[in-house]
């Protein structure tokens, strides 16, 4: 039997369950601290305690993915898990690849198995013919290599990130869009670092809006 939660621990646990079930997105630590009127450090410490008491399980190098145990002792993580969303990444013109974690998204653990997965919010239309639309959420598996024709997250010149289809040539790397309105880009080997492989797409209400003319 799990240890009982204190009032403060129960409050955070209930808040986390409500937020993920109501929106499909887990709040950031900053937002949780603001809405519960406690410090960022208190949220982090309470999350650690919830894990020690086996109410949640954090997963991944930076514990951004969280499995939640429900009140009947079944692990929500068997069905669902939280994956962190990293800022924005452009499917078109690359943008700066900062390492800020905006929030999390709740996904089906059976569809997205494995550890350390991360998500990216797509901005732009260069991959639309591959079914990746503006404002979609791309679920990614971290990897530092790629095979031909895979859709990858690539870091260009150590500062710009983009989602494109990968092609390895004898003396270069090609990052190819899936939209004839965009031009493939070719780079030297030392100009591109592979950060991950796109393994799934989650459509958001925003991405379903008609494209502006």
Backbone as a printed PyTorch tensor [residue, N CA C, xyz], in Angstrom:
tensor([[[  0.8460,  -1.1970,   0.0000],
         [  0.0000,   0.0000,   0.0000],
         [  0.8830,   1.2480,   0.0000]],

        [[  0.5160,   2.2330,  -0.8200],
         [  1.3300,   3.4480,  -0.9060],
         [  1.1570,   4.3240,   0.3300]],

        [[  2.2230,   5.0450,   0.6950],
         [  2.1010,   6.0080,   1.7950],
         [  1.0580,   7.0670,   1.4630]],

        [[  0.3790,   7.5640,   2.4920],
         [ -0.6190,   8.6050,   2.2830],
         [  0.0700,   9.9200,   1.9340]],

        [[ -0.6340,  10.7360,   1.1830],
         [ -0.1130,  12.0410,   0.8160],
         [ -0.5160,  13.0940,   1.8340]],

        [[  0.3720,  14.0500,   2.0160],
         [  0.0050,  15.2050,   2.8200],
         [ -0.9780,  16.0600,   2.0260]],

        [[ -1.5440,  17.0500,   2.6660],
         [ -2.5080,  17.9160,   1.9960],
         [ -1.8820,  18.6190,   0.7940]],

        [[ -0.6470,  19.1150,   0.9530],
         [  0.0190,  19.8160,  -0.1430],
         [  0.3710,  18.8700,  -1.2770]],

        [[  0.8010,  17.6610,  -0.9240],
         [  1.1350,  16.6810,  -1.9490],
         [ -0.1060,  16.2460,  -2.7150]],

        [[ -1.2050,  16.0360,  -2.0040],
         [ -2.4550,  15.6450,  -2.6470],
         [ -2.9640,  16.7400,  -3.5680]],

        [[ -2.7750,  17.9790,  -3.1440],
         [ -3.2340,  19.1100,  -3.9550],
         [ -2.5070,  19.1460,  -5.2940]],

        [[ -1.1830,  18.9540,  -5.2790],
         [ -0.4300,  18.9570,  -6.5250],
         [ -0.7920,  17.7440,  -7.3760]],

        [[ -0.9460,  16.6010,  -6.7460],
         [ -1.2830,  15.3810,  -7.4810],
         [ -2.6390,  15.5200,  -8.1660]],

        [[ -3.6370,  16.0350,  -7.4490],
         [ -4.9660,  16.2430,  -8.0280],
         [ -4.9140,  17.2680,  -9.1510]],

        [[ -4.1280,  18.3140,  -8.9390],
         [ -3.9890,  19.3600,  -9.9560],
         [ -3.3830,  18.7850, -11.2320]],

        [[ -2.3450,  17.9610, -11.0830],
         [ -1.6690,  17.3850, -12.2380],
         [ -2.6150,  16.4660, -13.0110]],

        [[ -3.3720,  15.6390, -12.3100],
         [ -4.3170,  14.7500, -12.9780],
         [ -5.4060,  15.5320, -13.6990]],

        [[ -5.9150,  16.5640, -13.0420],
         [ -6.9850,  17.3560, -13.6450],
         [ -6.5130,  18.0730, -14.9010]],

        [[ -5.3320,  18.6410, -14.8360],
         [ -4.8160,  19.3860, -15.9870],
         [ -4.5450,  18.4750, -17.1830]],

        [[ -3.9740,  17.3060, -16.9500],
         [ -3.6590,  16.4180, -18.0570],
         [ -4.9130,  15.8060, -18.6550]],

        [[ -5.9010,  15.5100, -17.8280],
         [ -7.1280,  14.9230, -18.3540],
         [ -7.9990,  15.9640, -19.0370]],

        [[ -7.9630,  17.1860, -18.5480],
         [ -8.8300,  18.2110, -19.1030],
         [ -8.3360,  18.7750, -20.4170]],

        [[ -7.0220,  18.8400, -20.5870],
         [ -6.4700,  19.4930, -21.7660],
         [ -5.5680,  18.5830, -22.5930]],

        [[ -5.1410,  17.4560, -22.0320],
         [ -4.1850,  16.6040, -22.7120],
         [ -2.7710,  17.1330, -22.6180]],

        [[ -2.5760,  18.2280, -21.9180],
         [ -1.2630,  18.8470, -21.7880],
         [ -0.9520,  19.0310, -20.3060]],

        [[  0.2360,  18.6550, -19.9090],
         [  0.6540,  18.8730, -18.5290],
         [  1.1760,  20.2960, -18.3720]],

        [[  0.8720,  20.9490, -17.2580],
         [  1.3690,  22.3140, -17.0640],
         [  2.8720,  22.3240, -16.8150]],

        [[  3.4950,  23.4190, -17.1430],
         [  4.9090,  23.5890, -16.8200],
         [  5.0600,  23.7790, -15.3180]],

        [[  6.2660,  23.6030, -14.8180],
         [  6.5070,  23.8320, -13.3830],
         [  6.1930,  25.2700, -13.0120]],

        [[  6.5310,  26.1850, -13.9160],
         [  6.2820,  27.6060, -13.6500],
         [  4.7870,  27.8900, -13.5150]],

        [[  4.0210,  27.3140, -14.4370],
         [  2.5740,  27.5270, -14.3880],
         [  1.9550,  26.8740, -13.1600]],

        [[  2.3920,  25.6500, -12.8440],
         [  1.8630,  24.9690, -11.6600],
         [  2.1550,  25.7700, -10.3950]],

        [[  3.3660,  26.3110, -10.3150],
         [  3.7330,  27.1070,  -9.1450],
         [  2.8540,  28.3470,  -9.0240]],

        [[  2.5940,  28.9890, -10.1570],
         [  1.7800,  30.2010, -10.1340],
         [  0.3340,  29.8930,  -9.7610]],

        [[ -0.2380,  28.8360, -10.3340],
         [ -1.6460,  28.5340, -10.0910],
         [ -1.8930,  27.9310,  -8.7100]],

        [[ -0.8840,  27.2740,  -8.1530],
         [ -1.0210,  26.7170,  -6.8030],
         [ -0.4710,  27.6540,  -5.7360]],

        [[  0.0850,  28.7840,  -6.1980],
         [  0.6230,  29.8030,  -5.2930],
         [  1.7140,  29.2400,  -4.3820]],

        [[  2.6270,  28.4910,  -4.9920],
         [  3.7910,  27.9750,  -4.2750],
         [  5.0170,  28.2310,  -5.1360]],

        [[  6.1800,  27.9890,  -4.5820],
         [  7.4040,  28.2700,  -5.3210],
         [  7.6990,  27.1750,  -6.3530]],

        [[  8.5110,  27.5440,  -7.3410],
         [  8.9560,  26.5820,  -8.3460],
         [  9.6940,  25.4250,  -7.6700]],

        [[ 10.5220,  25.7480,  -6.6770],
         [ 11.2800,  24.7130,  -5.9620],
         [ 10.3540,  23.7720,  -5.2060]],

        [[  9.2620,  24.3180,  -4.6620],
         [  8.3060,  23.4840,  -3.9190],
         [  7.6100,  22.5020,  -4.8490]],

        [[  7.2900,  22.9550,  -6.0700],
         [  6.6790,  22.0480,  -7.0470],
         [  7.6470,  20.9230,  -7.3860]],

        [[  8.9000,  21.2750,  -7.6550],
         [  9.9020,  20.2770,  -8.0140],
         [ 10.1130,  19.2730,  -6.8830]],

        [[ 10.1720,  19.7590,  -5.6470],
         [ 10.3790,  18.8760,  -4.4970],
         [  9.1800,  17.9620,  -4.2790]],

        [[  7.9800,  18.5100,  -4.4610],
         [  6.7810,  17.6960,  -4.2730],
         [  6.6690,  16.6260,  -5.3480]],

        [[  7.0560,  16.9590,  -6.5800],
         [  7.0850,  15.9490,  -7.6310],
         [  8.0310,  14.8060,  -7.2590]],

        [[  9.1630,  15.1620,  -6.6880],
         [ 10.1220,  14.1350,  -6.2510],
         [  9.5040,  13.2490,  -5.1770]],

        [[  8.7700,  13.8670,  -4.2410],
         [  8.1240,  13.1030,  -3.1780],
         [  7.0270,  12.2070,  -3.7380]],

        [[  6.2500,  12.7150,  -4.6820],
         [  5.2080,  11.8990,  -5.3020],
         [  5.8020,  10.6770,  -5.9830]],

        [[  6.9800,  10.8550,  -6.5710],
         [  7.6430,   9.7160,  -7.1990],
         [  8.1190,   8.7160,  -6.1430]],

        [[  8.6780,   9.2260,  -5.0600],
         [  9.1480,   8.3380,  -3.9910],
         [  8.0010,   7.5440,  -3.3750]],

        [[  6.8240,   8.1540,  -3.3360],
         [  5.6480,   7.4810,  -2.7710],
         [  4.8830,   6.6760,  -3.8220]],

        [[  5.4300,   6.6340,  -5.0330],
         [  4.9050,   5.8120,  -6.1250],
         [  3.5380,   6.2800,  -6.6190]],

        [[  3.3280,   7.5980,  -6.6240],
         [  2.1280,   8.1680,  -7.2390],
         [  2.4030,   8.6030,  -8.6770]],

        [[  3.6500,   8.8670,  -8.9680],
         [  4.0630,   9.1650, -10.3300],
         [  5.4020,   8.4780, -10.5700]],

        [[  5.7690,   8.4040, -11.8500],
         [  7.1120,   7.9440, -12.1940],
         [  7.6400,   8.8550, -13.2820]],

        [[  8.7460,   9.4930, -12.9940],
         [  9.3750,  10.3490, -13.9950],
         [ 10.3380,   9.5250, -14.8310]],

        [[ 10.4220,   9.8900, -16.0920],
         [ 11.1880,   9.0810, -17.0330],
         [ 12.0120,   9.9830, -17.9290]],

        [[ 13.2250,   9.5420, -18.2300],
         [ 14.0620,  10.3160, -19.1330],
         [ 15.1550,  11.0480, -18.3860]],

        [[ 16.1110,  11.5140, -19.1370],
         [ 17.3000,  12.1220, -18.5640],
         [ 16.9830,  13.3070, -17.6650]],

        [[ 16.0230,  14.1270, -18.1010],
         [ 15.6770,  15.3050, -17.3190],
         [ 14.3020,  15.1750, -16.6750]],

        [[ 13.7890,  13.9480, -16.6030],
         [ 12.5150,  13.6650, -15.9530],
         [ 11.3820,  14.5210, -16.4940]],

        [[ 11.3760,  14.7400, -17.8080],
         [ 10.3040,  15.5400, -18.3950],
         [  9.0740,  14.6910, -18.6980]],

        [[  9.2640,  13.3800, -18.8550],
         [  8.1450,  12.4850, -19.0980],
         [  7.6820,  11.8960, -17.7800]],

        [[  6.3720,  11.9420, -17.5320],
         [  5.8230,  11.5060, -16.2530],
         [  4.7280,  10.4800, -16.4700]],

        [[  4.8000,   9.3600, -15.7700],
         [  3.7200,   8.3870, -15.7080],
         [  2.9420,   8.6470, -14.4210]],

        [[  1.6230,   8.6640, -14.5170],
         [  0.7840,   8.9460, -13.3450],
         [  0.0560,   7.6780, -12.9420]],

        [[  0.0840,   7.3450, -11.6500],
         [ -0.6630,   6.2230, -11.1130],
         [ -2.0240,   6.7290, -10.6610]],

        [[ -3.0890,   6.0670, -11.1000],
         [ -4.4110,   6.5300, -10.6950],
         [ -4.7770,   5.9740,  -9.3170]],

        [[ -5.9570,   6.3050,  -8.8470],
         [ -6.3620,   5.9540,  -7.4800],
         [ -6.6230,   4.4730,  -7.2830]],

        [[ -6.7500,   3.7080,  -8.3750],
         [ -6.9970,   2.2790,  -8.2460],
         [ -5.7060,   1.4680,  -8.3950]],

        [[ -4.5840,   2.1780,  -8.3790],
         [ -3.2550,   1.5560,  -8.4410],
         [ -2.8760,   1.1010,  -9.8410]],

        [[ -3.7240,   1.3820, -10.8240],
         [ -3.3350,   1.1190, -12.1950],
         [ -2.4560,   2.2560, -12.6690]],

        [[ -1.4760,   1.9480, -13.4420],
         [ -0.5700,   2.9880, -13.8930],
         [ -1.0740,   3.5950, -15.1850]],

        [[ -1.3560,   4.8820, -15.1360],
         [ -1.7720,   5.5710, -16.3500],
         [ -0.7050,   5.4450, -17.4140]],

        [[  0.5520,   5.3050, -16.9640],
         [  1.6430,   5.2040, -17.9160],
         [  1.5630,   3.9680, -18.7880]],

        [[  0.7890,   2.9230, -18.3330],
         [  0.5930,   1.7610, -19.1800],
         [ -0.2220,   2.1170, -20.4140]],

        [[ -1.0270,   3.1750, -20.3040],
         [ -1.8710,   3.5990, -21.4080],
         [ -1.4360,   4.9490, -21.9660]],

        [[ -0.9860,   5.8290, -21.0800],
         [ -0.6490,   7.1800, -21.4840],
         [  0.6340,   7.6270, -20.7890]],

        [[  1.3280,   8.5550, -21.4130],
         [  2.4770,   9.1620, -20.7640],
         [  2.6500,  10.5790, -21.2840]],

        [[  3.3710,  11.3590, -20.5280],
         [  3.5970,  12.7480, -20.8730],
         [  4.9470,  12.9060, -21.5560]],

        [[  4.9610,  13.6450, -22.6520],
         [  6.1880,  13.9010, -23.3970],
         [  6.4170,  15.4050, -23.4310]],

        [[  7.6260,  15.8670, -23.1490],
         [  7.8910,  17.3040, -23.1390],
         [  7.8920,  17.9090, -24.5390]],

        [[  7.3690,  19.1160, -24.6400],
         [  7.3830,  19.8630, -25.8970],
         [  8.5020,  20.8950, -25.8280]],

        [[  9.4010,  20.8550, -26.8070],
         [ 10.5020,  21.8120, -26.8820],
         [ 10.0950,  22.9700, -27.7670]],

        [[ 10.0200,  24.1400, -27.1970],
         [  9.8080,  25.3680, -27.9490],
         [  9.0860,  25.2030, -29.2630]],

        [[  9.5880,  25.8350, -30.2790],
         [  9.0620,  25.6830, -31.6290],
         [ 10.1840,  25.2850, -32.5690]],

        [[  9.8230,  24.5590, -33.6020],
         [ 10.7810,  24.2210, -34.6460],
         [ 10.1030,  24.4630, -35.9870]],

        [[ 10.8180,  24.9760, -36.9300],
         [ 10.2100,  25.3910, -38.1820],
         [ 10.3020,  24.3110, -39.2530]],

        [[  9.1790,  24.0170, -39.8980],
         [  9.1790,  23.1790, -41.0970],
         [  9.0520,  24.1290, -42.2770]],

        [[ 10.1080,  24.7690, -42.6240],
         [ 10.1360,  25.8010, -43.6430],
         [ 11.4860,  26.4670, -43.5050]],

        [[ 11.4990,  27.7110, -43.0630],
         [ 12.7560,  28.3720, -42.7530],
         [ 13.1490,  28.0020, -41.3370]],

        [[ 14.3560,  27.4490, -41.1150],
         [ 14.7660,  27.0540, -39.7680],
         [ 14.7840,  28.2440, -38.8110]],

        [[ 14.5620,  27.9590, -37.5370],
         [ 14.6470,  28.9740, -36.4980],
         [ 15.6390,  28.5180, -35.4500]],

        [[ 15.9590,  29.4090, -34.5430],
         [ 16.9230,  29.0850, -33.5010],
         [ 16.4150,  27.9450, -32.6170]],

        [[ 17.2660,  26.9770, -32.3740],
         [ 16.8620,  25.7760, -31.6300],
         [ 17.2020,  25.9420, -30.1520]],

        [[ 16.3800,  26.6660, -29.4270],
         [ 16.6260,  26.8250, -28.0000],
         [ 16.1080,  25.6160, -27.2470]],

        [[ 16.6350,  25.3890, -26.0570],
         [ 16.2840,  24.2010, -25.2930],
         [ 15.3040,  24.5200, -24.1710]],

        [[ 14.2640,  25.2450, -24.4520],
         [ 13.2350,  25.5330, -23.4620],
         [ 12.1330,  24.5090, -23.5820]],

        [[ 11.6600,  24.0300, -22.4250],
         [ 10.5540,  23.0870, -22.4100],
         [  9.2850,  23.8810, -22.1530]],

        [[  8.4050,  23.9690, -23.1460],
         [  7.2020,  24.7810, -23.0240],
         [  6.1660,  24.1220, -22.1330]],

        [[  5.9140,  22.8530, -22.3620],
         [  4.8730,  22.1280, -21.6410],
         [  5.0350,  20.6580, -21.9780]],

        [[  3.9990,  19.8900, -21.7640],
         [  4.0270,  18.4730, -22.1040],
         [  2.7650,  18.1120, -22.8640]],

        [[  2.7910,  16.9690, -23.5350],
         [  1.6040,  16.4760, -24.2150],
         [  1.3700,  15.0280, -23.8050]],

        [[  0.1010,  14.6760, -23.6200],
         [ -0.2790,  13.3370, -23.2030],
         [ -0.4600,  12.4700, -24.4420]],

        [[  0.2350,  11.3320, -24.4920],
         [  0.1630,  10.4570, -25.6660],
         [ -0.1290,   9.0280, -25.2290]],

        [[ -0.5170,   8.2050, -26.1760],
         [ -0.7490,   6.7800, -25.9540],
         [  0.6100,   6.0840, -25.8550]],

        [[  0.8870,   5.5050, -24.7060],
         [  2.1930,   4.8790, -24.4900],
         [  2.4130,   3.6830, -25.4090]],

        [[  1.3330,   3.0150, -25.8170],
         [  1.4830,   1.8760, -26.7210],
         [  1.9150,   2.3280, -28.1080]],

        [[  1.4500,   3.5020, -28.5370],
         [  1.8210,   4.0180, -29.8410],
         [  3.2170,   4.6280, -29.8370]],

        [[  3.6260,   5.1410, -28.6790],
         [  4.9230,   5.8170, -28.5740],
         [  5.7300,   5.2220, -27.4230]],

        [[  6.2210,   3.9990, -27.6050],
         [  7.0360,   3.3770, -26.5540],
         [  8.4370,   3.9600, -26.5240]],

        [[  9.1560,   3.6500, -25.4740],
         [ 10.5480,   4.0730, -25.3790],
         [ 10.7430,   5.2290, -24.4180]],

        [[ 11.9940,   5.5010, -24.1360],
         [ 12.3670,   6.5250, -23.1750],
         [ 12.8720,   7.7760, -23.8910]],

        [[ 12.8160,   8.8940, -23.1480],
         [ 13.4350,  10.1530, -23.5900],
         [ 12.8070,  10.7540, -24.8500]],

        [[ 11.5810,  10.3760, -25.1820],
         [ 10.9330,  10.9950, -26.3370],
         [ 10.7070,  12.4780, -26.0710]],

        [[ 10.6810,  13.2590, -27.1530],
         [ 10.3680,  14.6750, -27.0130],
         [  9.4530,  15.0830, -28.1470]],

        [[  8.8240,  16.2360, -28.0010],
         [  7.8720,  16.7120, -29.0010],
         [  8.2630,  18.1040, -29.4580]],

        [[  7.8630,  18.4360, -30.6760],
         [  8.1390,  19.7390, -31.2580],
         [  6.8700,  20.2810, -31.9020]],

        [[  6.6630,  21.5700, -31.7770],
         [  5.5290,  22.2100, -32.4330],
         [  5.9860,  22.7310, -33.7930]],

        [[  5.3310,  22.2530, -34.8330],
         [  5.7110,  22.6110, -36.1960],
         [  5.1680,  23.9870, -36.5630]],

        [[  5.9900,  24.7440, -37.2540],
         [  5.5800,  26.0520, -37.7550],
         [  5.9650,  26.1470, -39.2220]],

        [[  4.9860,  26.2190, -40.1000],
         [  5.2750,  26.3050, -41.5200],
         [  4.6540,  25.1670, -42.3060]],

        [[  4.8040,  25.2210, -43.6260],
         [  4.0960,  24.2990, -44.5100],
         [  5.0210,  23.4750, -45.4060]],

        [[  6.3250,  23.4670, -45.1360],
         [  7.2400,  22.8030, -46.0640],
         [  7.1230,  21.2850, -46.0460]],

        [[  6.4890,  20.7030, -45.0120],
         [  6.3700,  19.2480, -44.9410],
         [  4.9320,  18.7760, -45.1060]],

        [[  4.0900,  19.6110, -45.7100],
         [  2.6570,  19.2930, -45.7620],
         [  2.3570,  18.0420, -46.5870]],

        [[  3.1530,  17.7600, -47.6170],
         [  2.8970,  16.5700, -48.4360],
         [  3.2890,  15.2790, -47.7270]],

        [[  3.9640,  15.3950, -46.6070],
         [  4.2490,  14.2370, -45.7580],
         [  3.2400,  14.1480, -44.6190]],

        [[  2.2040,  14.9910, -44.6860],
         [  1.1690,  14.9670, -43.6540],
         [  1.5500,  15.7090, -42.4000]],

        [[  2.5330,  16.5950, -42.4810],
         [  2.9540,  17.3890, -41.3330],
         [  2.5490,  18.8340, -41.6030]],

        [[  1.5890,  19.3200, -40.8280],
         [  1.0120,  20.6260, -41.0790],
         [  1.4670,  21.6550, -40.0520]],

        [[  1.2860,  22.9030, -40.4030],
         [  1.5720,  24.0020, -39.4850],
         [  0.7870,  23.8150, -38.1840]],

        [[  1.4760,  23.9510, -37.0510],
         [  0.9140,  23.8210, -35.7100],
         [  0.7280,  22.3730, -35.2490]],

        [[  1.1090,  21.3990, -36.0790],
         [  1.1050,  20.0050, -35.6220],
         [  2.1330,  19.8240, -34.5130]],

        [[  1.9660,  18.7480, -33.7470],
         [  2.9680,  18.3520, -32.7640],
         [  3.6810,  17.1120, -33.2920]],

        [[  4.9870,  17.2100, -33.4970],
         [  5.7880,  16.0770, -33.9670],
         [  6.3810,  15.3490, -32.7680]],

        [[  6.1150,  14.0580, -32.6690],
         [  6.6920,  13.2310, -31.6140],
         [  7.9950,  12.6410, -32.1450]],

        [[  9.0660,  12.7940, -31.3820],
         [ 10.4020,  12.4520, -31.8790],
         [ 11.1460,  11.5340, -30.9140]],

        [[ 11.9440,  10.6600, -31.5150],
         [ 12.8510,   9.8100, -30.7410],
         [ 14.2600,  10.3700, -30.8960]],

        [[ 14.9480,  10.6840, -29.7900],
         [ 16.2940,  11.2520, -29.9140],
         [ 17.2620,  10.2780, -30.5700]],

        [[ 17.9840,  10.7750, -31.5580],
         [ 18.9790,   9.9740, -32.2670],
         [ 20.0030,  10.8990, -32.8670]],

        [[ 21.2310,  10.4320, -33.0020],
         [ 22.2910,  11.2350, -33.5920],
         [ 22.7040,  10.7130, -34.9590]],

        [[ 21.8560,   9.8930, -35.5490],
         [ 22.1180,   9.3870, -36.8930],
         [ 20.7790,   9.2790, -37.6230]],

        [[ 20.8230,   9.0880, -38.9250],
         [ 19.5990,   8.9610, -39.7110],
         [ 19.8560,   8.0580, -40.9090]],

        [[ 18.7900,   7.4330, -41.3970],
         [ 18.8410,   6.6450, -42.6210],
         [ 18.1570,   7.4310, -43.7330]],

        [[ 18.5090,   7.1130, -44.9490],
         [ 17.9200,   7.8030, -46.0900],
         [ 16.4010,   7.7470, -46.0640]],

        [[ 15.7900,   8.8810, -46.3650],
         [ 14.3550,   9.0750, -46.4960],
         [ 13.6420,   9.2200, -45.1540]],

        [[ 14.3460,   9.1050, -44.0440],
         [ 13.7050,   9.3290, -42.7490],
         [ 13.4360,  10.8260, -42.5540]],

        [[ 12.3520,  11.1240, -41.8540],
         [ 12.0690,  12.5050, -41.4800],
         [ 12.7190,  12.7610, -40.1320]],

        [[ 13.5920,  13.7450, -40.1000],
         [ 14.4390,  13.9380, -38.9270],
         [ 14.3330,  15.3660, -38.3930]],

        [[ 14.8170,  15.5200, -37.1660],
         [ 15.0640,  16.8330, -36.5840],
         [ 16.5580,  17.0920, -36.7540]],

        [[ 16.8910,  18.1270, -37.4990],
         [ 18.2970,  18.4120, -37.7940],
         [ 18.6900,  19.7720, -37.2400]],

        [[ 19.8540,  19.8210, -36.6380],
         [ 20.4220,  21.0710, -36.1390],
         [ 21.4600,  21.5470, -37.1450]],

        [[ 21.2500,  22.7510, -37.6570],
         [ 22.1080,  23.2940, -38.7090],
         [ 23.0150,  24.3700, -38.1250]],

        [[ 24.3060,  24.2230, -38.3830],
         [ 25.2970,  25.1860, -37.9020],
         [ 25.2070,  25.3860, -36.3870]],

        [[ 24.7690,  24.3590, -35.6780],
         [ 24.6890,  24.3670, -34.2150],
         [ 23.7280,  25.4110, -33.6540]],

        [[ 22.8560,  25.9630, -34.4920],
         [ 21.9650,  26.9870, -33.9470],
         [ 20.5820,  27.0340, -34.5790]],

        [[ 20.3910,  26.4230, -35.7210],
         [ 19.0880,  26.4200, -36.3690],
         [ 18.5730,  25.0010, -36.4680]],

        [[ 17.3030,  24.8110, -36.1100],
         [ 16.7200,  23.4700, -36.1580],
         [ 15.5900,  23.4210, -37.1630]],

        [[ 15.4330,  22.2640, -37.8090],
         [ 14.3740,  22.1080, -38.7930],
         [ 13.9620,  20.6470, -38.8800]],

        [[ 12.7580,  20.4160, -39.3830],
         [ 12.2550,  19.0680, -39.6570],
         [ 12.2380,  18.8800, -41.1690]],

        [[ 12.9710,  17.8870, -41.6660],
         [ 13.0460,  17.6350, -43.1030],
         [ 13.2880,  16.1350, -43.3530]],

        [[ 13.1570,  15.7300, -44.6040],
         [ 13.4950,  14.3620, -44.9770],
         [ 14.9980,  14.2910, -45.2720]],

        [[ 15.6420,  13.2650, -44.7450],
         [ 17.1060,  13.1500, -44.7720],
         [ 17.5770,  12.3060, -45.9500]],

        [[ 18.6160,  12.8090, -46.6460],
         [ 19.2770,  12.0400, -47.6910],
         [ 20.7820,  12.2090, -47.5380]],

        [[ 21.4840,  11.0910, -47.5210],
         [ 22.9440,  11.1030, -47.4210],
         [ 23.5430,  10.9000, -48.8040]],

        [[ 24.3750,  11.8490, -49.2490],
         [ 25.0880,  11.7360, -50.5160],
         [ 26.5670,  11.5020, -50.2360]],

        [[ 27.3330,  11.2790, -51.2570],
         [ 28.7480,  10.9140, -51.0650],
         [ 29.5420,  12.0100, -50.3760]],

        [[ 29.2100,  13.2610, -50.6350],
         [ 29.9780,  14.3460, -50.0440],
         [ 29.1020,  15.3900, -49.3450]],

        [[ 27.8640,  15.0630, -49.1170],
         [ 26.9790,  16.0670, -48.5260],
         [ 25.7410,  15.4270, -47.9070]],

        [[ 24.9930,  16.2500, -47.1820],
         [ 23.7070,  15.8630, -46.6090],
         [ 22.6360,  16.7560, -47.2100]],

        [[ 21.5790,  16.1350, -47.6870],
         [ 20.4460,  16.8920, -48.2310],
         [ 19.2690,  16.8170, -47.2660]],

        [[ 18.7060,  17.9590, -46.9550],
         [ 17.4870,  18.0410, -46.1570],
         [ 16.3800,  18.5110, -47.0960]],

        [[ 15.4670,  17.5910, -47.3940],
         [ 14.4950,  17.8360, -48.4640],
         [ 13.1040,  18.1070, -47.8970]],

        [[ 12.4580,  19.1820, -48.3030],
         [ 11.0840,  19.4540, -47.8870],
         [ 10.1100,  18.5460, -48.6340]],

        [[  8.8910,  18.4820, -48.1500],
         [  7.8330,  17.7360, -48.8280],
         [  6.7730,  18.7270, -49.2910]],

        [[  7.2220,  19.6830, -50.0900],
         [  6.3510,  20.7190, -50.6310],
         [  7.1190,  21.3510, -51.8000]],

        [[  6.5850,  21.2950, -53.0190],
         [  7.3260,  21.8070, -54.1760],
         [  7.5940,  23.3080, -54.1260]],

        [[  6.9370,  24.0070, -53.2120],
         [  7.1840,  25.4450, -53.0840],
         [  8.4780,  25.7400, -52.3360]],

        [[  9.1020,  24.6900, -51.7640],
         [ 10.3290,  24.8800, -50.9880],
         [ 11.4700,  24.1340, -51.6640]],

        [[ 12.6600,  24.6770, -51.5180],
         [ 13.8480,  24.1320, -52.1780],
         [ 14.6580,  23.2540, -51.2250]],

        [[ 15.0900,  22.0710, -51.6590],
         [ 15.9770,  21.2490, -50.8170],
         [ 17.2560,  22.0090, -50.4840]],

        [[ 17.7850,  21.7530, -49.2920],
         [ 19.0190,  22.3880, -48.8500],
         [ 20.1070,  21.3320, -48.7200]],

        [[ 21.2960,  21.6570, -49.1900],
         [ 22.4240,  20.7250, -49.1470],
         [ 23.5120,  21.3050, -48.2550]],

        [[ 24.0800,  20.4530, -47.3770],
         [ 25.0600,  20.9050, -46.3970],
         [ 26.2650,  19.9710, -46.3740]],

        [[ 27.3720,  20.5120, -45.9150],
         [ 28.5410,  19.6780, -45.6200],
         [ 28.2340,  18.8240, -44.3850]],

        [[ 28.9970,  17.7430, -44.2260],
         [ 28.7450,  16.8350, -43.1140],
         [ 28.8400,  17.5340, -41.7520]],

        [[ 29.8120,  18.4510, -41.6270],
         [ 30.0230,  19.0870, -40.3310],
         [ 29.0620,  20.2490, -40.0650]],

        [[ 28.1360,  20.4890, -40.9890],
         [ 27.1770,  21.5830, -40.8010],
         [ 25.8450,  21.1160, -40.2140]],

        [[ 25.6480,  19.7900, -40.1530],
         [ 24.3660,  19.2480, -39.7200],
         [ 24.5720,  18.2310, -38.6020]],

        [[ 23.7790,  18.3630, -37.5610],
         [ 23.7330,  17.3780, -36.4870],
         [ 22.3060,  16.8410, -36.3970]],

        [[ 22.1610,  15.5380, -36.4530],
         [ 20.8360,  14.9370, -36.3100],
         [ 20.4780,  14.8920, -34.8310]],

        [[ 19.2960,  15.3750, -34.4910],
         [ 18.8440,  15.3880, -33.1010],
         [ 17.8080,  14.3210, -32.8080]],

        [[ 17.1070,  13.8710, -33.8360],
         [ 16.0910,  12.8600, -33.5850],
         [ 15.3540,  12.4850, -34.8520]],

        [[ 14.5390,  11.4520, -34.7410],
         [ 13.6960,  10.9770, -35.8270],
         [ 12.2390,  11.2470, -35.4720]],

        [[ 11.4790,  11.7830, -36.4130],
         [ 10.0480,  11.9960, -36.1980],
         [  9.3370,  10.6510, -36.3060]],

        [[  8.6320,  10.2480, -35.2510],
         [  7.9780,   8.9390, -35.2430],
         [  6.4610,   9.0540, -35.2340]],

        [[  5.9330,  10.2660, -35.1480],
         [  4.4880,  10.4210, -35.1640],
         [  4.0880,  11.8830, -35.1640]],

        [[  2.8520,  12.1190, -35.5700],
         [  2.3200,  13.4740, -35.6300],
         [  0.9780,  13.5100, -34.9010]],

        [[  0.7990,  14.5320, -34.0690],
         [ -0.4780,  14.7560, -33.4010],
         [ -1.0550,  16.0600, -33.9080]],

        [[ -2.2680,  15.9770, -34.4370],
         [ -2.9200,  17.1560, -35.0180],
         [ -3.5720,  17.9810, -33.9200]],

        [[ -3.3360,  19.2820, -33.9530],
         [ -3.9550,  20.1970, -33.0010],
         [ -5.1240,  20.9090, -33.6730]],

        [[ -6.0440,  21.4850, -32.8960],
         [ -7.1470,  22.2440, -33.5070],
         [ -6.6400,  23.3740, -34.3950]],

        [[ -5.5200,  24.0000, -34.0150],
         [ -4.9800,  25.1050, -34.8110],
         [ -4.5170,  24.6200, -36.1820]],

        [[ -3.9330,  23.4160, -36.2320],
         [ -3.4170,  22.9190, -37.5080],
         [ -4.5290,  22.5000, -38.4520]],

        [[ -5.7420,  22.3620, -37.9370],
         [ -6.8660,  21.9610, -38.7710],
         [ -7.5750,  23.1470, -39.3900]],

        [[ -7.1820,  24.3770, -39.0080],
         [ -7.7790,  25.5600, -39.6100],
         [ -7.3690,  25.6610, -41.0700]],

        [[ -8.2270,  26.2080, -41.9510],
         [ -7.8510,  26.3540, -43.3550],
         [ -6.6210,  27.2320, -43.4930]],

        [[ -5.7830,  26.9390, -44.4830],
         [ -4.6070,  27.7500, -44.7240],
         [ -5.0180,  29.1200, -45.2090]],

        [[ -4.3060,  30.1220, -44.7310],
         [ -4.6060,  31.4840, -45.1750],
         [ -4.1870,  31.6410, -46.6330]],

        [[ -4.9520,  32.3910, -47.3680],
         [ -4.6330,  32.6170, -48.7800],
         [ -3.5680,  33.6890, -48.8980]]])
